[in-house]
Amino acid sequence: MKIQLYGIVIILLSILFSVTFHNVGWTYFIGDIGMEWQHLFMITGIVGAVLALLPSKK
């Protein structure tokens, strides 16, 4: 159950950061690579979803 809660927290934080960084106007995170912050947080949200959907070990 603890891993699922961590997954939900990661999902919520990635949504919060994605919206916040988009509103602030910070577009690129390492120079001019072409990958936006939102992509990084989307990947983080997918990891959180996988953690939330994993079955508990009990």
C-alpha contacts under 8 A as a table, 3 or more apart, distances in Angstrom:
res1	aa1	res2	aa2	distance
1	M	4	Q	5.24
1	M	5	L	6.46
1	M	56	S	5.70
2	K	5	L	5.19
2	K	6	Y	6.36
3	I	6	Y	5.04
3	I	7	G	6.22
3	I	51	L	6.15
3	I	52	A	6.66
3	I	54	L	7.98
3	I	56	S	7.57
4	Q	7	G	4.99
4	Q	8	I	6.29
4	Q	51	L	5.71
4	Q	52	A	3.90
4	Q	53	L	6.73
4	Q	54	L	7.08
4	Q	56	S	7.76
5	L	8	I	5.07
5	L	9	V	6.17
5	L	52	A	6.67
6	Y	9	V	5.06
6	Y	10	I	6.14
6	Y	48	G	7.30
6	Y	51	L	7.27
6	Y	52	A	7.24
7	G	10	I	5.08
7	G	11	I	6.22
7	G	47	V	7.43
7	G	48	G	3.97
7	G	49	A	5.85
7	G	50	V	7.19
7	G	51	L	4.72
7	G	52	A	4.43
8	I	11	I	5.09
8	I	12	L	6.24
8	I	48	G	6.24
8	I	49	A	7.01
8	I	51	L	7.98
8	I	52	A	5.91
9	V	12	L	5.19
9	V	13	L	6.08
9	V	48	G	7.54
10	I	13	L	5.18
10	I	14	S	6.01
10	I	44	T	7.12
10	I	45	G	6.24
10	I	47	V	7.95
10	I	48	G	5.06
11	I	14	S	5.21
11	I	15	I	6.31
11	I	44	T	7.33
11	I	45	G	4.54
11	I	46	I	7.50
11	I	48	G	5.19
11	I	49	A	6.55
12	L	15	I	5.20
12	L	16	L	6.22
12	L	45	G	7.81
13	L	16	L	4.97
13	L	17	F	6.03
14	S	17	F	5.16
14	S	18	S	5.91
14	S	41	F	5.02
14	S	42	M	6.81
14	S	44	T	6.37
14	S	45	G	5.52
15	I	18	S	5.14
15	I	19	V	6.23
15	I	41	F	7.26
15	I	42	M	7.84
15	I	45	G	7.38
16	L	19	V	5.44
16	L	20	T	6.05
17	F	20	T	4.99
17	F	21	F	5.86
17	F	41	F	7.08
18	S	21	F	5.46
18	S	22	H	6.18
18	S	37	W	6.93
18	S	38	Q	4.98
18	S	41	F	5.93
18	S	42	M	7.70
19	V	22	H	5.22
19	V	23	N	6.23
19	V	38	Q	7.91
20	T	23	N	5.21
20	T	24	V	6.21
21	F	24	V	5.13
21	F	25	G	6.23
21	F	26	W	5.61
21	F	27	T	7.58
21	F	37	W	7.07
21	F	38	Q	7.56
22	H	25	G	5.26
22	H	26	W	6.31
22	H	27	T	7.01
22	H	37	W	7.98
22	H	38	Q	7.29
23	N	26	W	7.93
26	W	29	F	7.66
26	W	37	W	7.51
27	T	36	E	5.36
27	T	37	W	6.24
28	Y	31	G	6.49
28	Y	32	D	6.31
28	Y	33	I	7.19
28	Y	34	G	6.58
28	Y	35	M	6.11
28	Y	36	E	4.71
28	Y	37	W	6.08
29	F	32	D	7.81
29	F	33	I	7.99
29	F	35	M	7.27
29	F	36	E	6.37
29	F	37	W	5.91
30	I	33	I	6.25
32	D	35	M	7.94
35	M	39	H	6.64
35	M	40	L	7.87
36	E	39	H	5.48
36	E	40	L	6.95
37	W	40	L	5.18
37	W	41	F	6.36
38	Q	41	F	5.10
38	Q	42	M	6.03
39	H	42	M	4.98
39	H	43	I	6.29
40	L	43	I	5.25
40	L	44	T	6.32
41	F	44	T	4.83
41	F	45	G	6.05
42	M	45	G	4.96
42	M	46	I	6.27
43	I	46	I	5.09
43	I	47	V	6.41
44	T	47	V	5.11
44	T	48	G	6.29
45	G	48	G	4.90
45	G	49	A	6.14
46	I	49	A	4.97
46	I	50	V	6.27
47	V	50	V	5.13
47	V	51	L	6.30
48	G	51	L	5.04
48	G	52	A	6.08
49	A	52	A	4.97
49	A	53	L	6.13
50	V	53	L	5.21
50	V	54	L	6.20
51	L	54	L	5.39
